[in-house]
Amino acid sequence: MTFEAPGAQSPAPHDRLLTTTSVVGLMTLMSRITGLARDIAFSSWFGSGVVMDAFTVAFKIPNLLRRFFAEGAFSQAFVPVISEYRTHRSQAATRELVDRVAGTLGLALFVVTLVGVIAAPLLIFAFAPAPGFRSDGRFPLAVDMLRLTFPYVLFVSLTALAGSILNVYRRFAVAAFTPVLLNVVMILFAGWVEPRLGRPGLGLAAGVFAAGVVQLAFQVPFLRSLGMLPRPRWDAAHEGVRRIGKLMLPAIFGSSVAQISILLDTLIASFLAAGSISWLYFSERLV
């Protein structure tokens, strides 16, 4: 948002573009800095061992799905469709698209989340099948952690939906700042909530859950101010919803190779000494 004196000329388009780019760049830099601070805090407080190994596996699974359903395939498919609706159709039609997408995506992700929570032991075994991971206490801890972190897929996907709407309406800074909240909330839970819980590590997982809620809630007032706060309705047959679904398929396929590589890295590390998964995580984050 900019403030101008009465009678002042509006900034030229290229000036507005430079201002927007600078703001988004600053917010992205803040996200990277707070992300580095988060990992420094984790490495200092938890080191590389049972707790951090279990958390890394439990957090990597919803993060993998996030890249498929949120910032990845969904955003690539949703933004062109809603942009076309906003440009060539009425506000009511655009609002209807948002309602239908929110309802359809939300229900589908709720089912995925429910299945993920129930099938947590199978998912952890798929990502870390090594006998040593099951015998030294990391497996049951990772299962309990995953049941707290998996709902993040639902929250972050709806956050990506909200962020895409805001970007189409040129509220770029809001979506760019939102990841900062993830890092701040996770640091707070790791430093303040975790020591107050009876079982080590659950505070880390609870931080992921809380961060997802905070990220989504942060964007609600901005959507309401635009008159685009969704009223979710299921409608998989809606023309816009079907177009988005078709556009998502090649995007999911295109990103699958990199995501499978991440899965294999963790799987191999689970067969090595305790702490190997954490070492791999910290090195990837630093890069």
N, C-alpha and C positions, 0 to 999 in steps of 0.2 A: 504494500500500500504506500502511495506517495501523497504528500501534502503540498499544495501549491498556493501561493499568494493570490488574492483576488485579481483577476485581470491578467495573470501570468499565462504565457503561451504553454500549451501542452508540449511535452517533450517529443522530439521527432521519433519516428518508429525505430531508427537504428539506436537512438539513445535508450529507449525503453528496452530494446533487446539486450543491450549491454548491461543495463541495470538488472534485468531479470537473470541474465547469465551469471553476473557477479553474486547475486543473492543465492542462487542455487548452488554455485560453486562454493560459497562460504558455508552453506548448510551441509553440503557433502563433505567438506573438510572437517567440520565439527563432528560428523558421523564417524569419519575415519579416526580422528583423534580420540574420541570417547571409546571407540572400539578397541584401539590400542591400549587405552587406560584400563578397559575391562579385562583384557587378556593379561596385562601386567599384574592387575589385582588378583586374578585367578591363579596365576603361576606363583605369586608370592604367598597367598593364603593357603592354597591346596597342593601346590607342587605337582609332581607327576607320580601318580599312584592309583590306588583302587578307586577313590572318589572321583578324581578327574577323568580317569579312563571311562568309568561308568557314565559320567555326565556327558563326555564327548560323544559316546555312542548314542545316548538317549537324545541329545540335542541334534545330532547329525541327521537322524531319520526325519523329523519334521522339517528341518532345513532343506533336505533333499526334495521333499514334496513341495515346499515353498517355492523352490526354483522352477518346479513344473507348473504349479497351479497359480502362483501369485505373480511375482515380478517377471516371471518368464513368459510361458505360453499364454496365460490369460491376459496380461497387460498388452502383449503384442496383438492379440486378437480383438480385445475390447475397445481399445483407443480408436482404431480406424472406424469402427462401426458407430460408436457414439459421436465421433466427430462428424461423420456423414449425416447422422440424425440431427445433430444440432445445426448444421449448415443448411440442410435441404428440407427439413421437416419442422413441425411445430414443436413448441415447448412441451405441450401435452404428450406428443408422441415420444419425445426424448425422455420425459419423466416415466412414461409407461415402460420404455425399454429398461431403464434403470431399475424399476420395481420388479420387472420380470427376471432380469439377470440376477438381482440380489436374492430373490426368492429361490430361483432354480439352483444357482451356485451355492447358496447357503444351505439348502436342504441336502444337496449332493455331498457337500463337505461335512455336514453334520453326520451323515451316514458313514463317510470315510473315517471320521474322527472316532465314532463309536466302535467301528470295527478295529481301528488301530489300538484303542484302549483295551479292548477285550483280547486282542491277539498280540499284546505287547511281548509275551515270552517268545512267540514265534518270530517276531520281527527282530528282537535282540539276538536270537540265535542265528538268524540269517545274516546279520551284520557282523557278529562276533562269535563264530562257531567253535573257537578253539577250546579244548578241554580245560586249559588253564584258566580261561576267563570264567568258566562255570565253577571251578573248584576253590577259588580264592575270595569269593564273596562279591565279585564285581557283577556277576549275572543277576542275582536277585535285586541288587541295588539299582542296576540299570533298568530293570523291568519296572520297578516302582517309580523311578525317575521318568521313564517314557510315558507312563500313565498321567503324569503331570505336564509333560512337555508336548505331547501329541496334539492337544487342543489348540496349540499355537498355530497349527496349519489352518484351522477354521478362522481364527482371529486375524492372522496376517493376510489371508486371502481376501477377506472382507475389507481389510485395510488397503490392500492393493486396489480393490474395486473403488473405494472412496478416493484414493489418491489419483486414480486414472480420471475420475470425474472432475476432481479439482484441477488437474493439469489441463483438461480440455477447456475448462473455464478460466484458464490462465492464473490459477492460484498455485504456482509452482513451488513457492517457498514452503508451504504447509507440508506437502508430500515429501519434499527434500529434507525437512527437519525431523519428520516422524521417526526415522531410524535412530536418531540421537536418544530418543526416549527408551528404546530397547536397551541400549548400553547403560544408561543411567539407572534404570530400574533393576537391571541384573546386578549391577555393582552394589546397589543399596541392599538387595536381598542377600547377596553373598556376604556382605560385611555386617549387616544388622540382624536379619532374620535367621540366617544359617546358624549362628552360634546359639540361638535360643531354641533350636529344635533338638529333639532327642536323638535323631538319627542323622549322621553326617551325610551331606550331599543333597538332602531333600530341599533345603533352602535354595540351592542353585536351580533345581527344576521348578520350584514354585515361582522363582523369579522370571522364568521364561513364560509361564502361564500369565502372571500378572502383567508382564511387559506387553503381551499380545492384547490384553484388555485395555491397557492404557493407550497404546497406539491407536486402536480403533476408536476409543472414546474421545481422543484428542481431535479427531477429524470431524466428529459429529456436528459441533457448532458451525463449522465452516460450510458443511453441506447444507445445514438448515438455513444459513444466511443466503445461499444460492437458490433455495427452494428445491433442492435436489436430494433431500434426505430420503432414502428409499423406504417404501412401504412394501416389504418383500411379498411376492406372490409367485407361486410355482406356475410356470408355463413353458415347458420344454418345446412346445410347438410354435412359440412366437417366432416370427420371421427373423428378428434381430438375434434372438438367442441361438437359433439354428445356424445363422451365419457365423457367430462367434465360435460355436462348437466346431464348425468345419475349419475355421482358421487356426484353431488351437492344435489340431492334430499334427500338421507338419512342424509346428513350433516345438511340440513335445518331442517329436522324433528327432529334430535337429539338436536339441539339448541333451538327449538321452546319453550320448556317448561320453560326454564330460562327466555326467552324474554317475554313470556306471563306473568310471575310473575312480571317482571318490569312494564309491562303495567298496571296490576291490582293495584300495589302499588300507581302509580300516579293517577289512576282513583279514588281510595279510598281517597287519600289525597286531591283531588279536592273538596270533600264534607266537609272538615274541614275548620278551620279558614284560612284566607288569610295568606300566608307565610308558610303553612304546606308543600306544595310541595317543597319549597326551603329548609326547614329544612331537609326533607327526602333526597333531592339531596346532600346536604352538608355532611350529616351523611354517606350516601353510598360512597361518594367520599373519605371521611376520612378512612373508613374501607378498 
